[in-house]
Amino acid sequence: MIIEQQLVIRAPAARVWQFTMDLPSIAECVPGFQAIERLDDDTYVGSVKAQVGPVSVRLSGKVWVAERNHDELLAKMNVEAADKRIRGAVTAKMLMRLESGGDGTTAMAVHTDAAILGKLGEFGQAVVRRKTSQVMEQFARNVSVKLSAP
């Protein structure tokens, strides 16, 4: 499933880039964030709790930065996570591109190619897309708040 999102962050692109490349800091802005642990400079394990349709899930897994291109403000990240309790899993490849808005804001474009497996996949794309949009909107608000703090 391909998911395209456009977000506006109320902070300059250079600051947003620095913040998004610090995975523990950015993870705290993800709704449902529970834990993150660094394995190396580009690899982390963690967990997120979310309500998807009528089911509460706790996805635990790995996220790693596959590419960082500071000059183009572009990053590629991969995610593999599962909820063993409901036997569902998510794998995703994400491409994030930042662009300065010129007015102190940053446009963040996120392209995600995701596979939703097991029980989670039974909810259908409409439910998953709606939940993803809600999470990303809250994520953008959380990042904006974090970066506007002194």
Backbone as ProteinMPNN parsed JSONL, in Angstrom:
{"seq_chain_A": "MIIEQQLVIRAPAARVWQFTMDLPSIAECVPGFQAIERLDDDTYVGSVKAQVGPVSVRLSGKVWVAERNHDELLAKMNVEAADKRIRGAVTAKMLMRLESGGDGTTAMAVHTDAAILGKLGEFGQAVVRRKTSQVMEQFARNVSVKLSAP", "coords_chain_A": {"N_chain_A": [[0.84, -1.155, 0.0], [0.61, 2.16, -0.901], [1.237, 5.222, 0.625], [0.854, 8.623, 0.622], [1.893, 11.624, 2.073], [1.586, 15.023, 3.02], [2.953, 17.391, 5.022], [3.031, 20.28, 7.139], [5.441, 21.864, 8.957], [5.985, 24.003, 11.612], [8.659, 25.405, 11.637], [12.069, 26.219, 10.756], [13.663, 24.648, 7.894], [16.308, 23.622, 8.249], [16.422, 23.22, 10.993], [14.324, 21.398, 11.348], [15.325, 19.257, 9.874], [17.627, 18.512, 11.388], [16.371, 17.745, 13.758], [14.674, 15.628, 12.896], [16.525, 13.722, 12.184], [17.429, 12.792, 14.55], [16.515, 10.147, 15.925], [15.518, 9.177, 18.527], [14.486, 11.584, 19.618], [12.572, 12.369, 17.698], [10.898, 10.177, 17.786], [9.488, 10.525, 20.139], [7.511, 12.241, 19.37], [5.696, 10.777, 17.993], [2.419, 9.686, 18.048], [1.317, 7.52, 20.604], [3.798, 6.522, 21.161], [6.038, 4.452, 22.956], [8.562, 3.302, 23.664], [12.094, 3.472, 22.917], [15.208, 2.294, 21.763], [18.639, 2.594, 21.152], [20.554, 0.848, 18.801], [22.693, 1.125, 17.043], [24.331, 3.809, 15.193], [22.399, 4.199, 13.193], [20.288, 2.468, 13.641], [17.475, 1.385, 15.467], [15.426, 0.0, 18.08], [12.066, -0.354, 19.138], [8.787, 0.537, 20.476], [5.304, 1.06, 19.796], [2.037, 2.041, 20.642], [-1.258, 1.668, 19.482], [-4.624, 2.37, 18.411], [-6.398, 0.607, 16.153], [-9.047, 0.584, 14.188], [-11.332, -1.5, 15.82], [-9.435, -2.667, 17.42], [-6.766, -2.749, 19.742], [-3.353, -2.255, 19.33], [0.057, -3.185, 19.886], [2.854, -2.414, 18.538], [6.007, -3.712, 18.127], [9.362, -3.358, 17.214], [11.846, -2.744, 14.683], [13.548, 0.124, 13.461], [15.346, 1.692, 10.908], [17.719, 3.953, 9.524], [18.186, 4.214, 6.203], [19.29, 5.886, 4.368], [20.767, 9.119, 4.398], [20.608, 12.302, 3.227], [21.828, 15.183, 3.514], [22.274, 17.496, 1.949], [20.182, 17.476, 0.069], [18.072, 17.355, 1.772], [16.796, 14.897, 2.333], [15.694, 11.725, 3.354], [15.796, 8.19, 3.836], [14.01, 5.627, 5.358], [13.506, 2.512, 7.031], [11.105, 0.223, 8.317], [10.237, -2.414, 10.466], [7.867, -4.126, 12.167], [5.909, -5.779, 14.694], [2.966, -7.162, 16.211], [2.706, -9.529, 18.369], [0.673, -10.57, 19.89], [-1.787, -10.206, 18.522], [-1.044, -11.268, 16.184], [-0.122, -9.698, 13.955], [1.558, -7.611, 11.565], [3.82, -5.046, 10.353], [5.581, -3.822, 7.624], [7.638, -1.373, 6.236], [8.819, 1.035, 3.878], [10.105, 4.172, 3.914], [10.227, 7.414, 2.521], [11.405, 10.531, 3.141], [11.154, 13.932, 2.469], [12.273, 17.21, 2.828], [11.351, 20.652, 2.518], [12.069, 24.044, 2.416], [9.771, 26.498, 3.451], [10.07, 29.176, 3.238], [8.813, 31.034, 4.826], [9.534, 30.546, 7.375], [8.525, 28.083, 7.819], [8.387, 24.516, 7.188], [7.925, 22.28, 4.574], [7.037, 18.971, 4.668], [7.301, 16.074, 2.965], [6.141, 12.836, 2.835], [6.588, 9.678, 1.652], [5.322, 6.528, 1.728], [5.757, 3.111, 1.438], [4.052, 0.485, 2.302], [3.481, -2.698, 3.853], [0.875, -4.361, 5.256], [0.302, -6.852, 7.425], [-1.232, -10.005, 8.388], [-3.587, -9.986, 11.089], [-3.86, -7.202, 11.285], [-3.879, -6.431, 8.615], [-6.388, -7.198, 7.848], [-8.172, -5.178, 8.288], [-8.422, -3.506, 6.159], [-7.588, -1.154, 3.555], [-8.762, 1.419, 3.707], [-9.345, 1.912, 6.44], [-6.764, 1.718, 7.539], [-5.419, 3.764, 6.129], [-6.858, 6.032, 7.039], [-6.26, 5.957, 9.79], [-3.475, 6.246, 9.638], [-3.294, 8.828, 8.535], [-4.396, 10.351, 10.637], [-2.509, 9.858, 12.66], [-0.176, 10.963, 11.482], [-0.914, 13.677, 11.206], [-1.175, 14.429, 13.899], [1.436, 13.907, 14.67], [2.832, 15.877, 13.145], [1.855, 18.192, 14.408], [2.896, 17.743, 16.981], [5.685, 17.786, 16.478], [5.965, 20.435, 15.573], [5.264, 21.837, 17.912], [7.313, 20.947, 19.672], [9.592, 21.992, 18.345], [9.101, 24.685, 18.434], [9.43, 25.364, 21.004], [11.519, 27.053, 23.382]], "CA_chain_A": [[0.0, 0.0, 0.0], [1.359, 3.411, -0.982], [0.614, 6.327, 1.35], [1.534, 9.899, 0.399], [1.458, 12.641, 3.029], [2.209, 16.341, 2.978], [2.801, 18.028, 6.319], [3.714, 21.557, 7.31], [6.028, 21.989, 10.292], [6.263, 25.415, 11.892], [10.061, 25.58, 12.019], [12.93, 26.248, 9.564], [14.05, 23.331, 7.364], [17.558, 23.131, 8.86], [16.102, 22.749, 12.346], [13.498, 20.199, 11.201], [16.229, 18.184, 9.442], [18.427, 18.083, 12.536], [15.471, 17.085, 14.7], [14.192, 14.355, 12.359], [17.626, 12.761, 12.118], [17.631, 12.318, 15.916], [15.366, 9.256, 16.045], [14.872, 9.175, 19.843], [13.699, 12.806, 19.792], [11.422, 12.357, 16.79], [9.994, 9.105, 18.232], [8.63, 11.068, 21.191], [6.425, 12.984, 18.724], [4.786, 9.818, 17.375], [1.343, 9.307, 18.967], [1.38, 6.142, 21.062], [5.189, 6.141, 21.421], [6.255, 3.851, 24.263], [9.967, 3.082, 24.0], [13.06, 3.374, 21.817], [16.562, 1.974, 22.224], [19.625, 2.684, 20.075], [21.445, -0.287, 18.582], [23.88, 1.762, 16.475], [24.028, 5.162, 14.723], [21.267, 4.257, 12.289], [19.32, 1.41, 13.917], [16.815, 1.48, 16.76], [14.28, -0.849, 18.346], [11.119, 0.371, 19.977], [7.396, 0.101, 20.42], [4.25, 2.058, 19.66], [0.711, 1.506, 20.901], [-2.258, 2.38, 18.685], [-5.949, 1.79, 18.236], [-6.694, 0.476, 14.728], [-10.402, 0.059, 14.182], [-11.74, -1.913, 17.166], [-8.36, -3.425, 18.062], [-5.597, -2.055, 20.273], [-2.139, -2.975, 18.96], [1.352, -2.723, 20.379], [3.851, -2.824, 17.552], [7.393, -3.682, 18.577], [10.211, -3.72, 16.094], [13.097, -2.07, 14.362], [13.562, 1.18, 12.446], [16.72, 2.068, 10.589], [17.914, 4.961, 8.49], [18.885, 3.597, 5.075], [20.014, 6.95, 3.651], [20.643, 10.504, 4.86], [21.189, 13.224, 2.263], [21.647, 16.509, 4.099], [22.222, 18.517, 0.892], [18.853, 17.468, -0.551], [17.096, 17.227, 2.86], [16.079, 13.679, 1.985], [16.095, 10.555, 4.138], [15.051, 6.952, 3.628], [13.962, 4.827, 6.573], [12.791, 1.249, 6.937], [10.462, -0.193, 9.562], [9.689, -3.762, 10.596], [7.288, -4.204, 13.507], [4.865, -6.792, 14.821], [2.227, -7.361, 17.458], [2.596, -10.991, 18.468], [-0.596, -10.917, 20.533], [-2.84, -10.337, 17.507], [-0.409, -11.84, 14.995], [-0.128, -8.739, 12.864], [2.878, -7.014, 11.363], [3.953, -3.955, 9.399], [6.901, -3.508, 7.076], [7.472, -0.139, 5.457], [9.956, 1.823, 3.412], [9.64, 5.556, 3.903], [11.077, 8.447, 1.945], [11.035, 11.841, 3.662], [11.827, 15.056, 1.818], [11.936, 18.502, 3.425], [11.536, 21.822, 1.659], [11.831, 25.285, 3.14], [8.6, 27.249, 3.006], [10.429, 30.577, 3.081], [8.163, 31.842, 5.861], [9.872, 29.933, 8.654], [7.905, 26.763, 7.903], [9.003, 23.473, 6.371], [7.029, 21.278, 3.998], [7.564, 17.616, 4.806], [6.604, 15.098, 2.132], [6.479, 11.48, 3.253], [6.095, 8.622, 0.767], [5.468, 5.265, 2.438], [5.349, 1.877, 0.777], [3.875, -0.374, 3.465], [2.749, -3.96, 3.798], [0.199, -4.61, 6.52], [0.145, -8.304, 7.38], [-1.957, -10.674, 9.461], [-4.841, -9.41, 11.598], [-3.904, -5.774, 10.932], [-4.218, -6.329, 7.204], [-7.8, -7.504, 7.654], [-8.993, -3.98, 8.454], [-8.605, -2.859, 4.867], [-6.78, 0.036, 3.309], [-9.439, 2.648, 4.124], [-9.143, 2.076, 7.884], [-5.336, 1.948, 7.769], [-5.106, 5.113, 5.62], [-7.451, 7.014, 7.944], [-5.462, 5.95, 11.021], [-2.169, 6.813, 9.302], [-3.461, 10.284, 8.384], [-4.576, 10.906, 11.98], [-1.217, 9.786, 13.365], [0.76, 11.914, 10.876], [-1.341, 15.032, 11.552], [-0.782, 14.66, 15.292], [2.898, 13.932, 14.641], [3.242, 17.21, 12.669], [1.572, 19.149, 15.496], [3.845, 17.497, 18.069], [6.999, 18.284, 16.052], [5.881, 21.899, 15.567], [5.295, 22.282, 19.306], [8.678, 20.687, 20.181], [10.576, 22.874, 17.735], [8.822, 26.091, 18.757], [9.847, 25.585, 22.4], [12.875, 27.637, 23.457]], "C_chain_A": [[0.897, 1.234, 0.0], [0.568, 4.499, -0.26], [1.475, 7.566, 1.139], [0.994, 10.91, 1.399], [2.262, 13.906, 2.852], [1.913, 17.011, 4.311], [3.499, 19.382, 6.304], [4.153, 21.641, 8.767], [6.381, 23.462, 10.494], [7.664, 25.587, 12.485], [10.887, 25.585, 10.735], [13.432, 24.849, 9.186], [15.313, 22.774, 8.026], [17.288, 22.564, 10.251], [15.278, 21.464, 12.291], [14.381, 19.012, 10.797], [17.018, 17.629, 10.627], [17.565, 17.282, 13.516], [15.03, 15.711, 14.182], [15.288, 13.304, 12.245], [18.023, 12.25, 13.499], [16.434, 11.43, 16.254], [14.75, 9.18, 17.447], [14.018, 10.431, 20.078], [12.44, 12.782, 18.939], [10.416, 11.286, 17.221], [9.029, 9.607, 19.294], [7.441, 11.845, 20.624], [5.405, 12.064, 18.066], [3.698, 9.464, 18.391], [1.429, 7.824, 19.317], [2.781, 5.644, 21.352], [5.302, 5.571, 22.831], [7.723, 3.707, 24.621], [10.816, 3.098, 22.736], [14.436, 3.134, 22.425], [17.495, 1.958, 21.02], [20.46, 1.425, 20.002], [22.767, 0.172, 17.985], [23.451, 3.127, 15.928], [22.765, 5.26, 13.881], [20.145, 3.274, 12.601], [18.79, 1.5, 15.348], [15.739, 0.42, 16.861], [13.35, -0.077, 19.269], [9.726, -0.185, 19.844], [6.454, 1.302, 20.412], [2.929, 1.36, 19.936], [-0.294, 2.343, 20.122], [-3.57, 1.621, 18.683], [-6.226, 1.781, 16.738], [-8.056, -0.191, 14.62], [-10.772, -0.326, 15.606], [-10.618, -2.574, 17.987], [-7.228, -2.509, 18.528], [-4.366, -2.888, 19.932], [-0.923, -2.346, 19.628], [2.399, -3.287, 19.436], [5.246, -2.653, 18.141], [8.264, -4.086, 17.405], [11.401, -2.816, 15.928], [12.85, -0.994, 13.316], [15.021, 1.509, 12.182], [16.732, 3.071, 9.454], [18.758, 4.326, 7.4], [19.709, 4.622, 4.305], [19.722, 8.29, 4.3], [21.331, 11.377, 3.833], [20.892, 14.637, 2.736], [21.504, 17.583, 3.027], [20.845, 18.617, 0.253], [17.727, 17.392, 0.476], [16.164, 16.036, 2.603], [16.611, 12.524, 2.846], [15.208, 9.376, 3.783], [15.154, 6.137, 4.907], [13.155, 3.566, 6.318], [12.257, 0.87, 8.309], [10.005, -1.64, 9.424], [9.175, -3.881, 12.019], [6.162, -5.227, 13.514], [4.195, -6.699, 16.179], [1.961, -8.852, 17.545], [1.249, -11.427, 19.052], [-1.71, -11.119, 19.51], [-2.313, -10.92, 16.199], [-0.57, -10.921, 13.778], [1.237, -8.105, 12.748], [2.803, -5.905, 10.315], [5.394, -3.927, 8.922], [6.689, -2.282, 6.202], [8.818, 0.433, 5.063], [9.426, 3.229, 3.254], [10.699, 6.462, 3.292], [10.559, 9.778, 2.459], [11.849, 12.9, 2.944], [11.326, 16.337, 2.47], [12.183, 19.609, 2.421], [11.174, 23.063, 2.455], [10.644, 26.017, 2.549], [8.89, 28.727, 2.834], [9.822, 31.487, 4.14], [8.426, 31.262, 7.252], [9.204, 28.584, 8.852], [8.661, 25.791, 7.0], [7.908, 22.54, 5.866], [7.727, 19.934, 4.113], [6.694, 16.702, 3.948], [7.085, 13.718, 2.556], [5.787, 10.495, 2.306], [6.378, 7.302, 1.482], [4.945, 4.121, 1.581], [5.281, 0.826, 1.889], [3.147, -1.66, 3.121], [2.184, -4.195, 5.196], [-0.215, -6.079, 6.496], [-0.677, -8.831, 8.554], [-3.245, -9.96, 9.823], [-4.965, -7.929, 11.238], [-4.341, -5.577, 9.489], [-5.682, -6.58, 6.916], [-8.689, -6.266, 7.743], [-9.228, -3.246, 7.147], [-7.848, -1.546, 4.781], [-7.444, 1.314, 3.806], [-9.21, 2.924, 5.606], [-7.688, 2.421, 8.176], [-4.943, 3.344, 7.288], [-5.627, 6.198, 6.559], [-6.625, 7.116, 9.231], [-4.091, 6.577, 10.775], [-2.254, 8.325, 9.174], [-3.607, 10.945, 9.745], [-3.249, 10.948, 12.735], [-0.247, 10.831, 12.81], [0.379, 13.366, 11.171], [-0.951, 15.372, 12.982], [0.738, 14.738, 15.415], [3.393, 15.319, 14.222], [2.995, 18.265, 13.738], [2.597, 18.988, 16.614], [5.242, 18.013, 17.719], [7.017, 19.809, 16.075], [5.972, 22.459, 16.988], [6.703, 22.115, 19.881], [9.674, 21.708, 19.664], [10.306, 24.357, 17.997], [9.178, 26.409, 20.204], [11.262, 26.15, 22.429], [13.928, 26.617, 23.832]], "O_chain_A": [[1.826, 1.338, 0.801], [-0.625, 4.676, -0.506], [2.67, 7.564, 1.435], [-0.219, 11.043, 1.559], [3.46, 13.87, 2.572], [0.751, 17.178, 4.684], [4.443, 19.597, 5.544], [3.344, 21.507, 9.686], [7.006, 24.081, 9.633], [7.826, 25.874, 13.671], [10.461, 25.019, 9.729], [13.603, 23.984, 10.044], [15.378, 21.583, 8.328], [17.863, 21.546, 10.635], [15.497, 20.547, 13.084], [14.213, 17.904, 11.306], [17.066, 16.417, 10.837], [18.001, 16.255, 14.036], [15.013, 14.74, 14.938], [14.993, 12.109, 12.212], [18.87, 11.362, 13.606], [15.446, 11.91, 16.81], [13.525, 9.122, 17.544], [12.945, 10.344, 20.674], [11.36, 13.136, 19.412], [9.211, 11.465, 17.042], [7.88, 9.168, 19.348], [6.465, 12.081, 21.335], [4.354, 12.528, 17.624], [4.012, 8.993, 19.484], [1.594, 6.978, 18.439], [2.963, 4.491, 21.742], [4.744, 6.121, 23.781], [8.104, 3.961, 25.764], [10.344, 2.788, 21.642], [14.78, 3.698, 23.464], [17.172, 1.371, 19.987], [21.011, 0.976, 21.007], [23.831, -0.319, 18.361], [22.325, 3.56, 16.174], [22.122, 6.31, 13.86], [19.141, 3.249, 11.889], [19.549, 1.667, 16.303], [15.195, -0.015, 15.846], [13.789, 0.743, 20.075], [9.494, -1.213, 19.207], [6.755, 2.376, 20.932], [2.723, 0.222, 19.515], [-0.205, 3.57, 20.098], [-3.623, 0.414, 18.917], [-6.284, 2.843, 16.117], [-8.206, -1.375, 14.919], [-10.543, 0.462, 16.524], [-10.843, -2.99, 19.123], [-6.793, -1.615, 17.802], [-4.331, -4.087, 20.207], [-0.884, -1.145, 19.896], [2.78, -4.455, 19.514], [5.609, -1.569, 18.598], [7.953, -5.037, 16.687], [11.898, -2.21, 16.877], [12.047, -1.173, 12.401], [15.83, 1.596, 13.106], [15.888, 3.049, 8.558], [19.904, 3.944, 7.635], [20.703, 4.276, 3.667], [18.592, 8.571, 4.701], [22.526, 11.211, 3.588], [19.855, 15.214, 2.411], [20.691, 18.495, 3.18], [20.387, 19.712, -0.071], [16.554, 17.367, 0.104], [14.939, 16.15, 2.649], [17.818, 12.376, 3.034], [14.028, 9.536, 3.472], [16.236, 5.973, 5.47], [12.238, 3.553, 5.497], [12.877, 1.159, 9.333], [9.458, -2.037, 8.396], [9.943, -3.755, 12.973], [5.544, -5.505, 12.486], [4.776, -6.225, 17.155], [1.078, -9.371, 16.861], [0.75, -12.51, 18.749], [-2.484, -12.072, 19.605], [-3.055, -11.048, 15.225], [-1.082, -11.32, 12.732], [1.993, -8.063, 13.719], [1.871, -5.833, 9.514], [6.321, -4.0, 9.728], [5.677, -2.171, 5.51], [9.807, 0.337, 5.79], [8.436, 3.464, 2.561], [11.897, 6.295, 3.518], [9.397, 10.119, 2.237], [13.069, 12.791, 2.822], [10.123, 16.534, 2.644], [13.087, 19.532, 1.589], [10.119, 23.132, 3.085], [10.512, 26.149, 1.332], [8.041, 29.465, 2.335], [10.289, 32.611, 4.322], [7.643, 31.463, 8.181], [9.301, 27.997, 9.93], [9.465, 26.196, 6.16], [7.071, 22.072, 6.637], [8.877, 19.785, 3.7], [5.492, 16.577, 4.183], [8.287, 13.463, 2.627], [4.562, 10.487, 2.182], [7.526, 6.993, 1.802], [3.827, 4.171, 1.068], [6.308, 0.339, 2.361], [2.31, -1.702, 2.218], [2.919, -4.224, 6.184], [-0.996, -6.495, 5.64], [-0.797, -8.17, 9.586], [-3.915, -9.395, 8.959], [-6.057, -7.456, 10.923], [-5.094, -4.652, 9.185], [-6.173, -6.214, 5.849], [-9.843, -6.304, 7.316], [-10.153, -2.44, 7.051], [-7.518, -0.92, 5.788], [-6.751, 2.212, 4.283], [-8.911, 4.057, 5.983], [-7.409, 3.318, 8.972], [-4.201, 4.041, 7.981], [-4.926, 7.169, 6.842], [-6.328, 8.214, 9.703], [-3.599, 7.347, 11.601], [-1.371, 9.034, 9.658], [-3.007, 11.992, 9.988], [-2.914, 11.949, 13.368], [0.431, 11.513, 13.578], [1.26, 14.203, 11.366], [-0.456, 16.466, 13.254], [1.261, 15.547, 16.181], [4.277, 15.879, 14.87], [3.835, 19.138, 13.953], [3.11, 19.978, 17.136], [5.912, 18.608, 18.563], [7.982, 20.409, 16.548], [6.677, 23.439, 17.231], [7.229, 23.034, 20.508], [10.496, 22.23, 20.417], [11.19, 25.192, 17.803], [9.226, 27.576, 20.595], [12.103, 25.781, 21.61], [15.108, 26.956, 23.933]]}, "name": "protein", "num_of_chains": 1, "seq": "MIIEQQLVIRAPAARVWQFTMDLPSIAECVPGFQAIERLDDDTYVGSVKAQVGPVSVRLSGKVWVAERNHDELLAKMNVEAADKRIRGAVTAKMLMRLESGGDGTTAMAVHTDAAILGKLGEFGQAVVRRKTSQVMEQFARNVSVKLSAP"}
